[in-house]
Amino acid sequence: MFEPVIGIEVHTQLKTESKLFCSCSTRFDAAPNRNTCPVCLGLPGALPVLNKKALLFGIKTGLAFNCEIAEFSGFDRKNYFYPDLSKNYQITQDAFPIGTNGHIDVMTDGKTRRIRIKRVHLEEDAGKSVHEGGTITGAAYSLEDYNRAGVPLLEIVSEPDIRSPKEAYEYLLMLRRILLYLEVSDCKMEEGSLRCDVNISIRPEGSDEFGTQVELKNLNSFRAVERSLEYEVERQSQLVASGGEVIRETRHWDEASQVTVSMRRKERAEDYRYFPEPDLAQLNIRRSWVDEIKATLPELPAARRMRFIESYGLPEYDASLLTDTKELADYFEAVVREYGEAKTVSNWIMGELSRLMNATGIGIESVKVRPGDIAAMLKMIDKGTISGKIAKTVFEEMFAEGKSPETIVKEKGLVQITDEEELAKIVDCVIEENREVADQVREGKDKALGFLVGQVMKMTKGRANPQAVNKLLRQRLAN
Ligand SMILES: [Zn+2]
């Protein structure tokens, strides 16, 4: 049996207003080449100046991934020629990354494993080639858009600690969750603000040695990462089992046919002639600043999940779902502050609210129901003002209109009937109309009683208090 050895490099775009070394906007949807200047185009004589916020975001992320933050850091030039890189070099961090030796804990199938983070570093993005006519080989000509050139990226490199395609998927989910909690990146794969490259080798289970690495490209979703890895584990295992040898190469994931295709062989690592960027000062990152940033870190997803289990007594399943995004976790806690029964709140959020959100495609940030209104509705159920069943109708209206539960109940006349005299009239009417069934109740048939309760509920459109109805029916039909 073979075991996969997987490492992942993630490039995520930092959510700064301006680029990494100039004041050009980082907006995604501007007209081509609108957001450019001599610095990000690399015109002679233009000098880069580091964006402090990007550095701050980098340190923040490094801390969240439990990295050591470098006291001494700086930038290097990575030299290569490509049309989307007008400078012919990319400013990146090679020798002195911001963060090193970190880790995050990843849970797969209920088991937690620690994945080490090798390094976290800042670099600028390249421009974008648009191949007119589709593919790079079939295009009549290509156009260059340098709006993206110089946009700050953070590269997060894992050690080859990941041991299954599913764990790779969970690792990426956790990584994205952390970045979103930190509010340093949008992490939108479809807009390219989060990209990942994966490398995978296999080895006999129990071995400490590393096999020949294959790099996978064109991974446009976390599911694509998982599936391409599943495919590669199978392909490499079969190859080696039948006496073949894995070649060091880059393979392209073909989403349509769900296979990886050989792109190019990698005989040796490319020589990028890295050297220190002479136009930027080296960085001495003050410890006091790092401490200041540390103090602003939000509670991270794993810690929040634990707290939800421990202080609210929620099951692990609830806690995981509720802490999936910071917004959802904040929403839950806002309701719980006004209505203390955490599990009841969790049931409503994961039940009715999630159901309606899925059905309408609305995210928690756009939900019209205010946390206080859910609390108010739950209190109305407790007081007997509305039944649990009616509450679902009320809640649907709250979700659609954003009105308070009190207003909806008043407008629609949904107040539960608890007045005994009023209920008694209805109960008598139901007994009168269902004499045979009433006789069966007198003979002690509980099923018949249920039927009569149902009739009363029907007549009152669910507004009768079922306990009160039950009591009245029993009194009237007692022998
Ligand atoms: Zn610029």
Residues whose N, C-alpha, C, O or C-beta is under 5 A from the ligand:
A	BS01	ZN	C22 S23 C24 N35 T36 C37 V39 C40
